[in-house]
Every structure is written in structure tokens, then in C-alpha cells.
Amino acid sequence: MTTFPDHVPAHPADHPPGQPPGDSAGHGRPREPFLRRTLRGAVRGREEDPRWVRPAVLGMLLLVGLAYLWNLSASGYANSFYSAAVQAGSQSWKAFFFGSLDSANAITVDKPPATLWPMALSVRIFGLNGWAVLVPQVLMGVATAGVLHAAVRRRFSAPAGLITMAVFALTPVAALMFRFNNPDALLALLMTVTVHCVLRALENGRTKWLVWAGAAIGLAFLTKTLQAFLILPPLALLYAVCAPVSVRKRLGQLALAAGVMVVASGWWVAIVELWPASSRPYIGGSQNNSFLELTFGYNGLGRLNGEETGSVGGGDGGGQGGGWGGGWGETGIGRMFTSDIGGQISWLLPAALILLVAGVWLTRRTKRTDTARAAFLAWGGALLMTGLVFSYMEGIFHQYYTVALSPYIAALVGMGVTVLWSERALWWARAVLAGTLAVTVSWAYVLLGRTPDYLPWLRWTVLAAGLVGAVGLLLAARSTRRVALAVVGLGFAASLAGPTAYTISTLGTGHQGSIVTAGPTGSSMMAGGGRGGFGGGEAPGGGGGMGRPPGDGQPGQAQPGQGQALPQRAMPGGMAPGGMAPGMAPGGAAAEGGRGGRGGMGGLINGASVGAEAKKLLETNAGDYTWAAAAIGSQNAASYQLATGEPVMAIGGFNGSDPSPTLDRFKSYVEDGKIHYFVSGGTGGGGGNRGISSQISSWVEDSFRKVTVGGATFYDLTQPADGAE
């Protein structure tokens, strides 16, 4: 029978009835308030922990926070698509509730708004700036590390919790996304909270923890819709089988948690669906102004089968054969290890899978309700379910989605390594540890070899040190304590050297735009070649010119790193390099001779750069209009909105392909004097209704007077062109 680390009984029956492991009640002291007890457990774990545990945990959390805050201003507004919605939410409570892109509520972002709410509240308090937008994301990273420690330390040793935090924080894609304003940071935090709550419920069958898990999943749905439900099947099955209560009670508890989840996610959906469409913003990303359509179509089944109507892929599905996911990279079981994704997440993925198998094997003879085995199955089930869906989905897939896997990998590594080390007297446990280390450093050698000009000495150092450490682990049972600890330190250093280098590179680089990647230049190559992230920056992990603070650069100018040549096979829907529609030049200006001249239009992915003259033009008398301007595509509109602080209508939503507004509706807005300028240039990037955007552009260019400012072209919608009716 396996003996587990130092302090936690294998079964909750060993504790007083109704008392979870580690609580202070029942020992002659008054019961602590729930919040205080939870916070204490998150930073220390247990009363019997050594004195060094509390300062080590607090120091680790502080270090994670400081590291993620370092150089944060280099990212400016990061993804201006979401930053513009944050700005709008800080100006209008209606925009805050719906997640509108502008404070006049023309159209929403293509996700539910939960991820925008913390940032919008921050901007309301501290004003609009990059730090106010991004610091909430950093705090989510620190919170995720804390929850991971609390979850792992509760059942395993203090080193297990610390290792888990270190592995998580040093995952390159985590260092990227917890400093960026996409929804994935909040989603990863809520998924971690969900697993933690389920594991707490499994200790003694208390209903409240399962209810909290349902609430967390519900809020996660309001963050990134159906992705939140990926971990439900393994967690629900685990509780149904392993909870230490009767079958009838288990099923009742699961039903109650499901009801809480529906309420926590459905209240907002019900309000939006019942709200009269005429008085709320259009639901961005949908073709019928329906959030349910967005959930089950563009953001739901469309992500799985590639049939995303209105997306940049045009709803053509996989279409390319040969395992290609509709232009979003090769699908299949090895997707997480490919050249465009491997350096983001897979450094310790092989180790996590090996340690998952080892942990389940070690606990194979324990009771059905054993909490150690439940921990391996919970984190492992979440990893396998999410990883398999990511590997085979044929719709839109970006490298940074893999941040969802980082907490699961970290927990499995922290638990597995410490449990095997506690069993090192067994030869096979030492062999598994040594083999895991050898596989890890060998894979790091491969990943580092994909960027041969980046620290070329590191790959050989990692490989050599790791293999020496693997041999040392095989002999650990015969070594002195000092030698054994030295071997362990060498093994950890070798295992984490590669991801640490990539993480440091990520922290030292600003990231802007819609598609960003972690690590040094060339570490994330789209299938077929080219930098991952259409229009990715020349700087390590860079984005394009999108997301900079107001007034940086001139409209129509190519920004550094935009428009890198990518093979057409790697581009969704035949898009040109930089995520722009055919006929657009790098930096967003229409190609010479194209309709619209040198507008300030940015790419579909990276938006525009707004000069001082254009900013002054749009700000003049802006208060007399509902929208200072209208522009095709959300990224383009967001650039001008962030620069001026005035609402700018995004025609066609993110891809320029949403049927909002219609030509007749746009004409009525102009006739009523609600829009001052139209920003020239741009076209819808996806399928569906992109013709509406073109119709509006043609009507404006034929009907109104052109104004050229600083190389950018606008149309004054209050001044008809000569000869126009």
C-alpha cells in the first residue's frame, strides 16, 4: 500500500463528522469565519506546516505578481478590441452590462462580458490607461497560483504546492495571457477554482463546495461560453463515482450544482434574449442578433467543425483535408506539440501525462473515496478533455487558447513528482522519475532547437544537466540526503530552464493585437512557415501596431512586424498577410489603386495607428453626435475610439461581416445626424454578410465629401458630395 506525504489521512472518515481535513474546529478553538479560513489555507495550507511554508508561499505569490507586472506598460492597450469595450463600459453602465464595443451601444464584442467587468471597473476608478486595463489580469494570474497551491497543498506536501505554483507561473503562455486582456485569463482562473471546489466536495461530500463549483462554471460560461463546459464530464463522473456519500445524495448534489450553474450563467443570457432588440446593441459575431446563435454557432459547434458563419474562415469548415483545421493549423493528437503551439504550453506536458499515469497506478488499491486518486483524476481529466478538444477542433484556434491547460499541467507535475519522490525506495518509482526527467529535457532540447539562434547553448546545457540528473535519481535511494537534494535541484533546474527562458522573453516584450504568442522570435511558427499570429511582431512574441496608446504613429503607415509573409495555406479564408483582406497593404492602408485610398484602416487583426491630426479631426464637435465616426471592423473602430475617447461605430463587428447596421439603418443614422465621419478603407474579413459593409462604403464614397488628414481619408457625413442627392 502506498503511503502518502506527511499529514492528510487518505479518507475523510478519519476526521470528525462534517469536518474537512485541516480545519481548526473541533480542537478547542472557535471556528474561523469561512473567508478568513479560506485565505489562510490558500497561503499556508495547514496548521502543522513548517514555519518556512507561509513565507515561501507568500514570497512566491509576490514574485509572480511582480514578474507579471514588470514591463506591463510595453503592451499599451494590448488587444484594443477588448480595451475599447472596457473603455465603453467605464463610460456607460449599459455598455458595461452588454459588453458593447462603444458607449453608444452599436454592437457588442463577440463574447459575453464577464471578462470585461473587472477591467471596466478598474478604468472607472483609475482612468483609461494600459495599467488600469491589464493589472486585473495580472491579479487573476496571482489568484490562479494561489488557488492551485491551496488545492494541491491540501492533499499533498508543502513542496508539491510550491512546485505547482512555479510550474504554472513559468509556463510561457501563462506569462503571456495573464498580462493580456483576452478572456482566457479569467477563464483559466475559474476553471482552476472549479476543480478545487470539486476536490473539496469529494473530501466529505459537503454540498456547498459542489454548489460553488457550479457557480464558478456559470461565471466561466459568461467569460467564454461553451469552453467552460469542457471539464464538466470528467468532474461530474468523478464525483458521481467517488464521493463519500450515498448514490442518491450524489445525484441530488450534482443536480443542484447543475441548477446553480444554469442560474449563474443563464441570468444574463435571459435578460439579453428578452431585451427588445431595438433598444440594445447588436450581438457581435452573430448573424441574427442572437446570443444563443453566437453561443452554439460561431463560438460553439463552429469551433469544432469549422462551420463558423461570418468568421475569417468564411464558414468553409475544415475544407483543406490532410488534417488541416480550416486554415487554423494541423489537427490531430500531436497538435499541442507542433511548431506553432509546442513552445507555448508543451514543455512539461509529457511529464504531466506520465505522472498522471503513475499517480493513478500508485493509488489503484486505495478506497473508492481516496482523495489523492481523486486529485489525479480531476486534474488529469480536465487536462485530457480540454487537450483532446483543442487537438481536434477544426474551427478558429489560436495558440494562446492553450493557457487553459497550464493549471492542470502544473498540478499534475507538483503532485506526481512529490508522490514518486516519497516512494523513491521502490526502484520503479525512481525509474519513472528518472524517465520523466529524461523525456522532459529531451523534449526541451527539441523545442529549443526550433529557435536555433535563441540562446544556442541552452538546449545542450538542459539536455546534459537533465540526463545527469536522471542518472542521479536512479541512484537516489543509495545517496546521502545532501546528494539526493542536489540531484533533485539539478533535475528541476534542467526541467524548467527552457520554459523559464521563454517566459523571461515573454515578460520583456510588449504584445499587441488580436493574436499573440509567447517566447522569442520564431518560437511559434504557423504550419507551413511564418510567424504565428497573423501580423505578429518582429520582437519576441510581438503583435503588430494595434493596441498602442493614443496618438502613436500615423494612420496608414506599416507598423514594425506587420504584414510578414505567410503562405496562403496558413491563412484562413485566403486572407492576406497581417490578417488583412486582399488588396490591403501592410499597416492597413488600401493597396494602391484600391477603393478607398489610403484610409486609416487597420488590418482585421491589428487595427490602425491614429495620428494627432486625425485625432483632432474626430474630436472636433464630437459631443454633437452619437458616434464621432464609423469604421468597418471592430479593430479599426477601436483604434479611433481609444485615441479620441469618443464612441466609434464598428460596422460589421470584428470581422466586418455581421449584418449590423444594414445600409438602410446606416442611412437613417446619417440623416438623423448621429454620425460625423466615416473612416475610409477596409472590408469584411469573413463570409456571410460582408457585402453589407461594402454597400455602406460605396454609398458613403459616392455621397459625401472626402477629407484627407495626415495621409488618412475620411468622409464628412454632414457634407454631401458635389452632385450628390
N, C-alpha and C positions, 0 to 999 in steps of 0.2 A: 504494500500500500504506500502511495506517495505521501510524504509529509510536506506540508506547505509552509511558506515563510511564517515567521515568528509568532503571530499573535491572534489571528482570526480563526475561530472554530469553523469547521467545514460545513456546519449546518446550523441554522438559526435556532433550532430547538435547544441548543446549548446555552441560550440566553434566556433571561426571564421572559415570560409571555408578553408579547406585544412590544418587546424592547429590542430594537435593531442593534447589531454589533457596534460597540464603541460609544454608545450614548452614555451620558453620565447619570441618568436617572436610575433609581434602584440601588444606589450606593451611598445613601445617607446624605445626598446633596440635593437641593431643589433643582427641578428640571429647567434647563435653559430654554429661553424663547427659541422658536423654530429658526428664525432668520440668523440669530447670533450663533446657534449651534451649527447651522449650515456653513456660515462664513468661517467659523473656527475649523470645521472639518476640511474646508477647501484649502486652507493654508497650512494646516498641521497634519490632519488626518486622524490621529488617535491620541488619547491621554498618555499611553505608555510609550510614545515615540521618544527617542533620544533627544537631548537638548538641541542638537545641531539641526534637527529636521525643520523646525519653524523658520529659523533664519535662512536656511538653504532654500526653502520653498519661496519665502518672501523675496529673497535675493534673486531667484530665478525669474519670478514674475516681474520684478523691477527691471531686470536685464532685458527680458523680452520686450517690455514696454519701451524702454529707452532705445533699444536697437530698432524697433519698428518706427519710432518717432524720428530717428536720425535721417536727415536729408529729405524729410517728408515734403518740404516745400518745392522740391525739384519736379514733382508731378503736377504742380499747378492745380487745375480743376480735375485732373485725371480723365475720367470719361465724362465729357461735357454733356452728353445725352442725359445722364442721371444728375449731373450738377445743375443743369438748367431746371430740372424738375424740383430739385432741392431748393433752388432759389425761388421758384414759383410757390412752393409750399411754405416758404418763410414769409411770403407776401400775402398769401390768400389761404384761409382755412379750407375753402372749398377745393382749391388745388391740392392742399395738403391731404385732404381725405381721399380724393380720387387718384392722386398721383399724376396730376396734369403736368405737361411739359411747360406750360406758360400760365401765368397768373390770371389770364383772361379765359382760361379753360377751353381752348380749342380742341385739344386732343391729349390723351394720356400717354405715358410710356407703355411699352408692351409687356409689362409685368405688373402684378399687384403692388401696392405701395408700401408694404411694411418696412422694407429696407430703406426707404426714403425718409420715414418718420424721424428716426434718431438724428439724421443729418440735418433735416429741416429745422428741428428744434434747436440744434446746435447753432445753425446760422441765424435763427431768430434771436438767440442770446448774444452771440459773438460777432455777428455781421458776416457778410459774404466774403470768404477767403478760402484758400485751399486747405488751411489747417482746420478751420471750422467744419469743412466737408469731410476731411479724411481722419481726423482724430477719433471720431466714433468708431471707425473701422478698426483702428489700432486697439482701442479698448475692447472690441469684440475678440481680437486675437488674444489679448491677455486673459480675458474671461474664458475663452476656449481652453487655454493652457491650464487655468485654474480648475475648471470642471474636469478636465482629463486627469489631473493629479488626484482630485477628490475621488473620482470613480475608480482609478487603479489602486491608489493607496488604501482604499477602504478594505480591499480584499487581499492585497499583496504587500510586499515590503516597501519601506520608505525609498530605497534606491529605485524600485520599479516605477514609483510615481515621478521621481526626478528624471529618470531616463525617458519616460513617456513625454514629459514636457520638452526635454531637449530635442528629441527626435522630431516632435511636431514643429517647434519653433524654427528648426534648421532645415525644414523641407522648403525648397526654393519656391514652389508655387504658393505655399502658405505665406512666406515673407512677401510675396507679390500681392496677393489678394487681400490680406489684412492691412494693406496700405493703399487700397484702391476702393473705388466707390461702386462697384458692381454688387449685385445681390448675394453673391456666393459667400461672402464673409459671414453675414448674419445666418445664412442657411447652414453653413458648417457648424456654427456655434449651437444652433437649435437642434441639429442632428446629434451633436455630442450630448447636449442636455437630455435629449430623448433617451439615448442609450443608458445614460447614468440613472435616470429615473426608473427605467425598466429594471435595471440591476438592483436598485434599492427595493423595488417591489418584490423581486424574487427572493430577497433575504427572508422575509417573513409574511409575504402575501398581503401586505397592507395596501388597501385600495387607493389611498391618497396619492401614492407615488405613480400608480398607473394613470390616475386622472391627470397628474402633472405632465406625464409623458404625452397624453392625448392633447393637452393644451399646447405643448411645445410643437407637436406636429401640426396642429391647426395654424399656429402663427407661422410656421415654416411654409405652409401652403400659401399664406399671404405674402410670402417672400419670393418664392419661385415655383409656385403652383405644384404640378404633379411630381416634380423631382423629390419633393418632401416625402412622398409615399413610398419611395423605393425601398426603404428599410423596414416598412411595416410587416411584410410577410415573414421574414425571419424572426423579428422580435415577437410578433403575435404568436407564432408557432412555438417559440421558445417558452414563452410564459404559459401557454396552454399545456405544455408537457411538463415543465419543471417547477412551477410554482408550488410552494409548500402548503397548499390548501386543497379543498375538495374540488373535483372536476366541475361540479355545478357552480361553485363560487368563482372558479377561474373564468368560466364562460360568462358569468354575470359581470365580473370585473372588466373583462375585455369589451363587453357590450357597452358598459358605462363609459369606458375610456373612448370608445369609438364615438359615442354620443357627444362627449366633451369635445373631441376633435372636430366633429361636424359643426358644432356651435362656434368653436373658436375660429374656424376657417369660414364658416358659412354666413356669419352675420354681415360681413362686409359685402360678400357676393350677393346676398339677398337684397341689400339696400341698393346696390348698383343696378341690379337687374330690374328692380321695381321702380327705380327713379325714372321719371319721364325723360326719354332720350333728348327731347328738345331743350331741356334745362341742365343737362350735364355734359361734360366733354365726351367726345367720341372715344371709344375704346381702341387705343392704338394697337396695331398688329392684327386686328380682326377685319373681316371683310363685310360683316353685317352689324357692326356696332354692338357686339355681344361679348361680355366677358366669358360666358360659358363656351362660346365658339373659340375664343382665344385660348382658353384652358385646354380644351380637348382637341383643338385643331393645330394651330401654329405652334403653341407651346406644349402640346400633348402628343397625340399619336403622330403628328407630323414630324416630331423629333425622332421618332422611332423608325418610321417608314420613309422619311424624306419627302412626303407629300405636304409641304408647307406652303399653302397657297399664299401668295403675296410676299414670300421671302426672297432673299437674294439669290436663292437657287431656283426661283420661279415655280416651285411645286413640281419639279420633274422627278422627284424620288431619287432612288439610287441611280438608276439610269445608265451608269457608266460601266457596270459589270466589273468583273475581276475583283470583287470585294471593296469597291470604292463607294464611300458613303455620300453620294450626291455631290461630290466635289469637296467634301469636308475631311478627306483623308481615308486611308485604307481601314476597313473594318475587319474584325476578327479577334481571336483570342489573344493575339500578340499586340494589340493596338496600344496598350499602355506602355509598351517598350519600344515603340517606333521612334524614328529620329525627331519627330516634331513633339512628342509627348514624354519620352523617356526621361529626359533631363529635368522635367518639371516635377515628377512625382515618384518615379520608379526606383530610386536609389536603394531603398530598403524594402521595396515591395516583395522581391523574392524572399528576403529574410522573414517578413511578416507571414507569408504563406507557409514557409517551413515551420515557423514557430507556432502557427495555428494548429497544424497537424500534430506537432509534438505536445502542445498543451492539451489537446483533446485526448491524445493517447495516454498521457500521464494521468488523466482523471477518468479513464474509462471504467474503473471499478468502483468509483465513488457513488454515493447515493444519487438518486434521481434529482434531488433538490440541491445538489452541491453547487455552491455559489462560484467556486473557481472555474469549474467547467462552464457554467452559465456565462461567465465573463468572456471566456474564449469564444463561445458560440455566438454571443451577442455582437462583439466587435468583429469577429470573423464573418458572421452572416451579413452584417452591414457592408463590410468590405467586398465580399463576393457578389452580393446582389447589385450594388452600385457599380462595381467594376465591370461586371458582365454586361449590364445595360449600356454603359459607356462604350464598351468594346464593340458592340454590335449595332448601335443606333446609326441610322443612315442619314438622319437629318442634320441640321446645324449642330456642329460640335466644335468647341474651342478648347485649346489646351488648358486654359485656366479653370475649366469645369472640374478638373481633377483635384482641386483643393478639397473637394468633398471627401476624398479618400484619406487625406492626411491624418485626421484624428484616429481613424480606425487602424491605420498602419502603425502609428505611434503607440497606441495602446497595446497592440499585439506584440510589438517589439519589447516594450517595457515589461509586460507580464511574462512573455516567453523566455527572455534572457534570464531574468532573475529566478524563475522557477527551475529552469535547467541548471543554473549555477548552484541552486540549493541541492540539486541531485547529482552533483558532479562526482560523487563517489561511485556512481554507476558508469561503466565505460561507455555505454551507448549515449548517455546524456552528454558526456564530454565530446563524443564523436559528432553528435548533432550540433552542439555549439561550435565546434571547430569547422564543421562543414558549412554551417550557416555563415560564419565569418569568411570562409574561403569564397563562397558564392557571392557574398556581398562585395568584397573587394575586387573580385574578378569582373562583376558587372559594372562597378565603378570605373574600372580600367577601360571597359568598352565605352561607357558614357563619356568619360573624359577624352577618349580618343576621337570622339566626334567633333571636338573643338581642339585640334592639334596645336593651334597657336596660343591657346589659353593655358598658361602655367604648364608647359610641356613636361616639366619634371614631376608634377604632382601624381600623374597616373602611375608612374613606375614606383614612386615612393609609397603610394597607397597599396599597390599590389604586393610589394616586398614586405612592408610592415604587417599587412594583413595576413600573409601566408606564414610569417614568423609567429604572429600571434595565434594562428590556428594550430600550429605545432605545439606552442606553449599550452594551449587549452587541453590538448590531448594528454599532456603530462601534468596537468594542474593538480591531480589528486596526490601526486608524489612530491609536490613543491612545497616550500615554506609559504607562510601567509604573505610575506612581503613579495616573494617572487610571483605568487598567484595574482596578487593585486596589480603588480606591474604588467603581467600578461593581459589582464582584463583591461587596464588602461590603454595599452597598446592596441588591443582589438577595437575598443570604442573609438579611439582617435583615427584609426585607419578606416573604420566604417563610416564615420561622419565627416571625414576630411573633404570628400568630393561635394556632398550637398552643402557643407558649410561654405566652401569656396563659391559655389553658385549663389548661395544666399547672400553672402557679402557683396557679390557683384550686383545682385538684385537690389539690395538696400542702397547701394551707392549710385543708383541710376533712377532718373525720373521716368515715369511711364504715363503716356497719354494715349487717348484714342479708345476705340471700342474693343480691339483685340490686342492683348498684351501678353508677353511671355517673360518668364524668369530666366536668369542666368546670363552668361556672356553672349556676345555676338556669335551667331551661327549655332547656338546650342539648341535651337528649336527650328528645324527646317521642315517646311511643308513637303508633303510627299512629292517627289519629283524634283525637289530643289527649291531654293528661295527661302527667305526668312519667314518663319511662322508669324502670322498676324499680318494681314494684307496691309502693306504700308508700314510695317514695323520699322522702328528707328535704327539708324546706324549704331547708336550707342547700345550697350548691352541691354537686351530685353526691351528696347525702346518702342515707343509708339511714334506717331507722326506729329504734325504740328497742332493736332487737336488737343484741347484741354489746357492750353496756356492761359494765364491770367489776361485780363482785358488789355487791348492795345499792343499786343506783342506781335510784331511782324506786319506785313502788308497783305491785303487781300490779293488773291491770285498768284502769289509767289509760292513756289515749291518750298516746302519745309524740309529740313535735313532728314533724310531717311525715308521720305515718302516716295512712292512710285517705284520701288525696287522691282526689277523684272522677275516675275514668277511665271512658270509655264502655264499655259492655258488649262492644262489638265487639272492643275491645282486650284483653279479659280472657279468659284461657284457661279453657275449661270452665265459663263462667258464674260465675267466682269474683268475689267482692265486692272492692271496693277494698281495697288493702293486702295482697292475697294471702290473704284470709281466706275461709272458707267462708260461704255465705249464712247470714244470721242472726247473724253475729258483728259486734260493734261495733268501731270503731277501737280499737286498743290491745289487742285480744284478748279483751275481756270478751264474754260471750254477750249478744246483744241482749236487751233487757228482755222477760221472759216466755219466753225460750228455755230449753230444758232445760239444767240445769247451773248456772244462776245466774251470778253474777259471778265466774267462775273466774279463775285466774291465767293462763289460756290466751292465748298469743300467737298472732299470725297465722301462716298457713302459711309466709310469707316472713320475718317479723320477730320471731317469738317473744314471750316475756313479759318483763316487768320484775319483779324479785323484791325485795320489801321485807324489812326487817330482821326483822319478826315471823314472816313465812313462812319465812325462812331459819332462824331459831331453832327453829321447829317441826320442820322436816325434819332438822335436825342432832341433835335430842334422841334419844338411844339409837340413832342411825343405825348404829353398829357392830354392833348385834344383828341386822341384816337384810342380805340380799344387795343389795337395792335400797332406798334410802331412800324412794323414791316411784316411781310410774309415771305417765306422761302421754302423751296422744295427740299424735303428731307429734314429729319429731326436734328441731325448733326449740324447741318448748315444753319438752321434756325437757332439752335442752342448757342452757337458761336457768337452770333449777333446779340442774342438775349443776354448772355453773360457779360459781353463787352459794354452794353448800354444800360443794363438793369431794367430794361423795358420789355414787355411781352412781345414775342415774335411768333407768328403763327407758323407751324410746321405743316406744310401741305403734303399730304400723303403719308405722314408718320415717318417712322425710322427709315423704311426702305423707299419712301416716296410712292408706294403702291397701294396704300389704304385709300378707299374712296371717300376721303374727307379733306376738305369740303368738296361737294360737287361743283361743277362750273357755275350752275345757276345760283347756288348758295354763295359762292365766292363773289359773283356779280352783285348779289344783294348786299353783301358786306361793303363792297366798294361804293355802291350807290348810297348807302346809309352813312358813308364817311367814317367807317370803322377801321380802315387800314390805310396807312400813309404811303408806304413804299413796298415795292416788290423787288426782291433780290434776284438779279438775273443769273441764269445758269442753272444747270442741274437737271437730272432726270431720275425717274423712279428706277431703283435697282432691281426690283423683283418682278414677278409675274402679276397676274390678276388685273388690277385697275390702274396700272401706272399710266395708262393713256389719259386719265383724268388730269394728272399733273401736267402732261404735255399740252392738253387742251387749255388749261389755265395759263400756261406760259405763252402759248400762241396768242390767245386773246389779249393778254396784257401787252405783249410786244407790238401788237397791231393797233392797240387802242390808246396807249399812253406815252407821255413824253419821257425820253431817256435822259438819265442824269449820270454822268461819269465822274467819279470821285476817286482820286488816287489809284487809277487803274481798274477800279471796280465799277460795275454797271448796275444801276438801279432804275426803276420806273416809278415816277411820281403818280400815284393813283388818283391824285386830285387835279392833275393837269392832262386833259385829253391831248392826244397827238393831233397835229395839223391834219385836217380832213377826216378825223375820226368822228363818228356819231356820238 
